[in-house]
Amino acid sequence: MLSIIHNDHANMNLLLTLLRKKIQQLENDEKIDYRLIKTIISYLRNYSDKYHHPMEDLIYDYYLKYRVVADEMAFRLSQEHTLINKATVELDELLDMILLDAIVSKEQCIEKLRNFVDLNAAHLLFEEQEVLPLIKESLSPDDWSNLEQQWKHKEYKDPLFGENVSDQYRTLANHIKKV
């Protein structure tokens, strides 16, 4: 399960890198494909909500239940997921407006994109450097067996980075191959 989470984080970091390039293009007054950004946000939102965060939450809740953890760390993941969700919704709504030809300032778009990227990047770093190493060190093979039995989405396939790319993400997958 941890290997899936690490792999997801690497994929998410790749998408954040693409978004950073879009921010640079906006800052340089270059034309950007807002539909591609919308697709990235859609993927991160859907995949994270349906699969990635539930897996993290299952593991982290188990860890909190059976291990002693400092209070500030115990609530940080949940708080960050809430902040990221809010930033995602705000960016998604802004992109909808742009795609409907509403007038949105370049600065506002850059600000929302940068906030989204920064929140996600810091969160992934926190999980990779602090949370996951503690969990890996602390949980036994029996704990992992128990967690795998509790996981309800065993057959879920990643629609972008999996073996079969969903039609919804085909353009994005082709763009990623070029990077």
C-alpha positions as CSV (number, residue, x, y, z in Angstrom):
1,M,0.0,0.0,0.0
2,L,2.8,2.4,0.8
3,S,4.4,1.7,-2.6
4,I,1.0,2.8,-4.2
5,I,1.0,6.0,-2.2
6,H,4.7,6.7,-3.1
7,N,3.9,6.1,-6.8
8,D,0.8,8.3,-6.6
9,H,2.9,11.1,-5.0
10,A,5.5,10.9,-7.8
11,N,2.7,11.1,-10.4
12,M,1.1,14.1,-8.6
13,N,4.5,15.8,-8.4
14,L,4.8,15.4,-12.2
15,L,1.4,17.1,-12.7
16,L,2.5,19.9,-10.3
17,T,5.6,20.4,-12.4
18,L,3.3,20.8,-15.5
19,L,1.2,23.3,-13.6
20,R,4.4,25.2,-12.6
21,K,5.3,25.5,-16.3
22,K,1.8,26.8,-17.0
23,I,2.3,29.5,-14.3
24,Q,5.6,30.5,-15.9
25,Q,3.9,30.7,-19.3
26,L,1.2,32.9,-17.9
27,E,3.8,35.1,-16.2
28,N,5.5,35.4,-19.6
29,D,2.2,36.3,-21.3
30,E,2.3,33.1,-23.4
31,K,-0.8,31.4,-24.5
32,I,-1.8,28.4,-22.4
33,D,-4.3,25.5,-22.8
34,Y,-6.8,26.0,-20.0
35,R,-8.5,22.8,-20.9
36,L,-5.3,20.9,-20.1
37,I,-5.1,22.6,-16.7
38,K,-8.7,21.7,-16.1
39,T,-8.0,18.1,-17.0
40,I,-5.1,18.0,-14.5
41,I,-7.2,19.5,-11.8
42,S,-10.1,17.1,-12.6
43,Y,-7.7,14.1,-12.4
44,L,-6.2,15.2,-9.1
45,R,-9.6,15.9,-7.6
46,N,-11.3,12.7,-8.8
47,Y,-8.4,10.3,-8.2
48,S,-7.5,11.8,-4.8
49,D,-11.0,11.9,-3.6
50,K,-12.0,8.4,-4.7
51,Y,-8.8,6.5,-4.2
52,H,-5.6,8.2,-2.9
53,H,-6.9,10.1,0.2
54,P,-9.1,7.2,1.3
55,M,-6.1,4.9,1.2
56,E,-4.0,7.4,3.1
57,D,-6.8,8.0,5.6
58,L,-7.3,4.3,6.2
59,I,-3.6,3.8,6.9
60,Y,-3.2,7.0,9.0
61,D,-6.4,6.3,11.0
62,Y,-5.1,2.8,11.8
63,Y,-1.7,4.3,12.7
64,L,-3.3,6.9,15.0
65,K,-5.4,4.3,16.7
66,Y,-2.6,1.9,17.5
67,R,0.4,4.2,17.9
68,V,1.2,7.2,20.1
69,V,1.4,10.3,17.9
70,A,1.9,14.0,18.7
71,D,-1.3,15.9,18.6
72,E,-0.1,18.5,16.0
73,M,0.8,15.7,13.6
74,A,-2.4,13.8,14.3
75,F,-4.5,16.5,12.8
76,R,-2.2,18.1,10.2
77,L,-3.0,15.6,7.4
78,S,-6.8,16.1,7.8
79,Q,-6.4,19.9,7.9
80,E,-4.2,19.9,4.9
81,H,-6.6,17.7,2.9
82,T,-9.3,20.2,3.8
83,L,-7.2,23.2,2.6
84,I,-6.2,21.4,-0.6
85,N,-9.8,20.5,-1.3
86,K,-10.9,24.1,-0.9
87,A,-8.0,25.4,-3.1
88,T,-9.0,22.7,-5.7
89,V,-12.6,23.8,-5.7
90,E,-11.7,27.5,-6.1
91,L,-9.3,26.8,-8.9
92,D,-11.7,24.4,-10.6
93,E,-14.5,27.1,-10.5
94,L,-12.1,29.7,-11.8
95,L,-11.1,27.5,-14.7
96,D,-14.8,26.9,-15.5
97,M,-15.3,30.6,-15.7
98,I,-12.3,31.0,-18.0
99,L,-13.5,28.2,-20.3
100,L,-16.9,29.9,-20.4
101,D,-15.1,33.0,-21.7
102,A,-15.6,35.1,-18.5
103,I,-13.1,37.8,-18.0
104,V,-10.6,36.7,-15.3
105,S,-7.4,38.6,-14.6
106,K,-4.1,36.8,-15.4
107,E,-3.0,37.7,-11.8
108,Q,-6.0,36.0,-10.3
109,C,-5.4,32.9,-12.3
110,I,-1.7,32.9,-11.4
111,E,-2.5,33.4,-7.7
112,K,-5.0,30.5,-7.6
113,L,-2.7,28.2,-9.6
114,R,0.3,29.0,-7.4
115,N,-1.7,28.5,-4.2
116,F,-2.9,25.1,-5.4
117,V,0.6,24.0,-6.5
118,D,2.3,25.3,-3.3
119,L,-0.3,23.7,-1.0
120,N,-0.1,20.3,-2.8
121,A,3.7,20.3,-3.0
122,A,4.2,21.1,0.7
123,H,1.6,18.5,1.6
124,L,3.3,15.8,-0.5
125,L,6.7,16.7,1.0
126,F,5.3,16.5,4.5
127,E,3.8,13.1,3.8
128,E,7.0,11.7,2.1
129,Q,9.5,13.1,4.6
130,E,7.6,12.9,7.9
131,V,4.4,10.8,7.9
132,L,5.2,7.9,5.7
133,P,8.6,7.1,7.2
134,L,7.0,7.0,10.7
135,I,4.3,4.7,9.5
136,K,6.6,2.4,7.6
137,E,8.9,2.1,10.7
138,S,6.0,1.6,13.1
139,L,3.6,-0.9,11.4
140,S,4.2,-4.6,11.4
141,P,3.5,-7.1,8.6
142,D,0.4,-8.1,10.5
143,D,-0.7,-4.5,10.6
144,W,-0.3,-4.2,6.8
145,S,-2.2,-7.5,6.3
146,N,-5.0,-6.1,8.4
147,L,-5.1,-2.8,6.4
148,E,-5.1,-4.6,3.0
149,Q,-8.1,-6.6,4.2
150,Q,-9.9,-3.4,5.1
151,W,-9.2,-1.7,1.8
152,K,-12.3,-1.7,-0.3
153,H,-10.9,-0.5,-3.6
154,K,-8.6,-3.3,-4.5
155,E,-9.4,-3.3,-8.2
156,Y,-9.3,0.4,-8.8
157,K,-7.3,1.4,-11.8
158,D,-5.6,4.7,-12.2
159,P,-7.3,6.4,-15.2
160,L,-4.2,8.5,-16.2
161,F,-1.1,6.6,-15.1
162,G,-2.6,3.1,-15.2
163,E,-2.3,0.5,-18.0
164,N,-5.4,1.8,-19.8
165,V,-5.7,5.5,-20.1
166,S,-9.3,6.8,-19.9
167,D,-10.5,8.8,-22.9
168,Q,-11.0,11.7,-20.5
169,Y,-7.3,11.8,-19.8
170,R,-5.8,10.8,-23.2
171,T,-4.8,14.3,-24.3
172,L,-3.1,14.8,-20.9
173,A,-1.3,11.4,-21.1
174,N,0.0,12.4,-24.5
175,H,1.2,15.7,-23.2
176,I,3.0,14.0,-20.3
177,K,4.8,11.7,-22.7
178,K,6.3,14.7,-24.5
179,V,7.7,16.2,-21.3
